[in-house]
Amino acid sequence: MAKMFRRPCRPWLVRLLAGALAIGSGIGGTGSVNQTLNATLQPIAKLSVPASLSLTAGATGFSPFSGTLAVSYRARSTPTGGGTITVRVTSDFLPTGGPSAAAAALTYTCGNASLGTPCSGTQTASTTAQTLVLTLPASACTGGGGSCSASDPASLNVNLSLTDNPSYDTGSYSAQLTFTISAT
């Protein structure tokens, strides 16, 4: 019968292999990736005015009716753009027989603005065309300070005046104004 030959065990080899297996199975890893975010900010504008305004009769007979309309707005314009706020009488005074914006009975002036340049002098409101209330410069923005207006929203007062002609019929009259804001 053949004898089995057995090699002597080399303990240092067993320990080396065991250590290599232990190290190999515990290897970890880290990694990182970058993500690019893109956003395109467009010029934008928003405007608000009270739903209605009652004009007050002048202190003496046949002096104009008047009222102050508070205009609030937010805007952002491009470095080469700007913007405007305009107004148009979209429904003249009704019923007939009283004042008429088409006959230049309604005028306005603009107070100080917290952003932009308000209209200058007395403007006549029109039933056929937009008339200027405010001009926004390039790179205009509301809120935040710095190059932006510190006010958010920005504000402007529009002072309205309606003639009181003795030939007008007595009664209550109303008209509708449409304000428009744009930014580029």
C-alpha positions in Angstrom: 0.0 0.0 0.0 1.1 3.4 -0.8 1.9 5.8 1.9 0.3 9.1 1.7 2.7 11.8 1.6 1.7 14.8 3.6 3.3 18.2 3.3 4.1 20.0 6.4 1.7 22.9 7.1 3.2 26.3 6.7 1.4 28.5 9.2 2.8 31.7 7.9 1.2 31.0 4.4 -2.2 30.3 6.0 -2.0 33.6 7.9 -1.0 35.5 4.8 -3.8 34.1 2.8 -6.4 34.7 5.6 -5.2 38.3 5.9 -5.4 38.9 2.2 -9.0 37.5 2.1 -9.9 39.7 5.1 -8.5 42.8 3.5 -10.0 42.1 0.1 -13.5 41.6 1.5 -13.5 44.8 3.5 -12.5 47.2 0.7 -14.9 50.1 0.5 -15.3 52.9 -2.1 -16.4 56.5 -2.4 -17.4 58.4 -5.5 -18.9 61.7 -6.5 -20.7 63.1 -9.5 -21.5 66.7 -10.5 -25.0 67.9 -11.5 -25.4 71.1 -13.6 -28.6 73.0 -12.9 -29.9 75.4 -15.5 -32.6 78.1 -15.1 -33.6 80.8 -17.5 -35.0 83.9 -15.8 -37.2 85.9 -18.0 -38.3 89.5 -17.7 -41.5 89.6 -15.8 -43.9 92.1 -14.3 -47.0 92.1 -12.1 -49.4 94.9 -11.2 -52.2 95.5 -8.8 -54.6 98.4 -8.2 -57.7 98.7 -6.0 -60.9 97.3 -7.5 -62.6 100.7 -7.4 -62.0 104.3 -6.5 -64.6 106.9 -5.7 -63.7 110.4 -6.9 -64.4 113.2 -4.5 -66.1 116.5 -5.5 -64.0 119.6 -5.4 -64.3 122.1 -2.5 -66.1 124.7 -4.6 -68.8 124.4 -7.2 -67.7 123.0 -10.5 -64.1 122.4 -9.5 -62.8 119.0 -10.6 -63.5 115.7 -8.9 -60.3 114.0 -7.7 -58.9 110.9 -6.3 -55.6 109.1 -5.7 -55.1 105.6 -7.0 -52.4 103.5 -5.3 -50.5 101.3 -7.9 -48.4 98.4 -6.6 -46.0 96.5 -9.0 -43.2 94.1 -9.2 -40.8 93.9 -12.2 -37.6 92.4 -13.5 -36.2 93.7 -16.8 -33.2 92.5 -18.8 -29.9 94.5 -19.0 -30.9 95.8 -22.4 -34.6 96.1 -21.8 -36.9 98.1 -19.6 -40.6 98.3 -19.2 -43.7 100.5 -18.8 -46.9 100.9 -17.0 -49.7 102.4 -19.1 -53.4 103.1 -18.7 -56.4 103.2 -21.0 -60.0 104.1 -20.5 -61.6 100.8 -21.7 -65.2 101.8 -20.8 -66.1 105.5 -20.9 -68.3 107.1 -18.3 -71.9 105.8 -18.3 -74.7 106.6 -18.5 -74.3 109.2 -21.3 -75.0 112.9 -20.5 -72.1 113.2 -18.0 -68.4 113.4 -18.2 -66.6 111.7 -21.1 -62.9 110.6 -21.2 -63.2 110.6 -25.0 -63.8 114.4 -24.6 -60.7 114.8 -22.5 -62.6 115.1 -19.2 -60.2 112.7 -17.3 -56.6 113.7 -16.6 -53.9 112.4 -14.2 -50.6 113.2 -12.8 -48.1 110.7 -11.3 -46.5 110.9 -7.9 -43.1 109.6 -6.8 -42.3 106.0 -7.7 -40.1 103.6 -5.7 -38.8 102.0 -8.9 -38.7 103.6 -12.3 -39.6 107.1 -13.6 -43.2 108.3 -13.2 -45.0 110.3 -15.9 -44.3 114.0 -16.0 -46.9 116.7 -16.0 -50.6 116.3 -16.6 -51.6 113.4 -18.9 -55.0 113.1 -20.6 -56.5 109.6 -20.3 -57.5 108.2 -23.6 -60.2 105.8 -24.8 -58.3 104.9 -27.9 -54.6 104.6 -26.8 -52.5 103.5 -23.9 -51.0 106.5 -22.1 -47.8 106.4 -20.1 -47.8 106.1 -16.3 -44.3 104.9 -15.6 -41.1 103.9 -17.4 -38.9 101.1 -16.0 -35.2 101.2 -16.8 -33.0 98.3 -18.0 -31.9 95.9 -15.3 -34.7 97.0 -13.0 -36.0 94.7 -10.3 -38.1 95.0 -7.1 -37.0 93.8 -3.7 -33.6 92.8 -2.4 -31.8 96.1 -2.3 -28.5 96.6 -4.1 -29.1 97.2 -7.8 -32.8 96.4 -7.1 -35.3 98.6 -5.5 -35.5 97.9 -1.8 -39.3 98.1 -2.0 -41.3 94.9 -2.7 -43.7 95.6 -4.2 -42.8 99.0 -5.7 -45.4 101.7 -5.5 -46.7 104.8 -7.3 -49.7 107.1 -6.8 -51.8 108.2 -9.8 -53.7 111.4 -9.0 -56.9 111.5 -11.1 -58.9 114.6 -12.0 -62.4 114.7 -13.6 -63.9 117.9 -14.9 -67.2 119.0 -13.4 -69.0 120.9 -16.2 -72.3 122.6 -15.5 -73.7 121.0 -18.7 -73.4 117.5 -17.3 -76.6 115.8 -16.3 -76.9 115.0 -12.6 -76.4 111.4 -11.5 -73.8 108.8 -10.8 -71.3 107.9 -13.5 -68.6 105.3 -13.8 -65.8 104.3 -16.2 -63.3 101.5 -16.3 -59.5 102.0 -16.5 -57.2 99.2 -17.6 -53.6 99.4 -16.4 -51.0 97.4 -18.2 -47.4 96.6 -17.2 -44.7 95.2 -19.5 -41.1 94.3 -19.0 -38.5 93.3 -21.6 
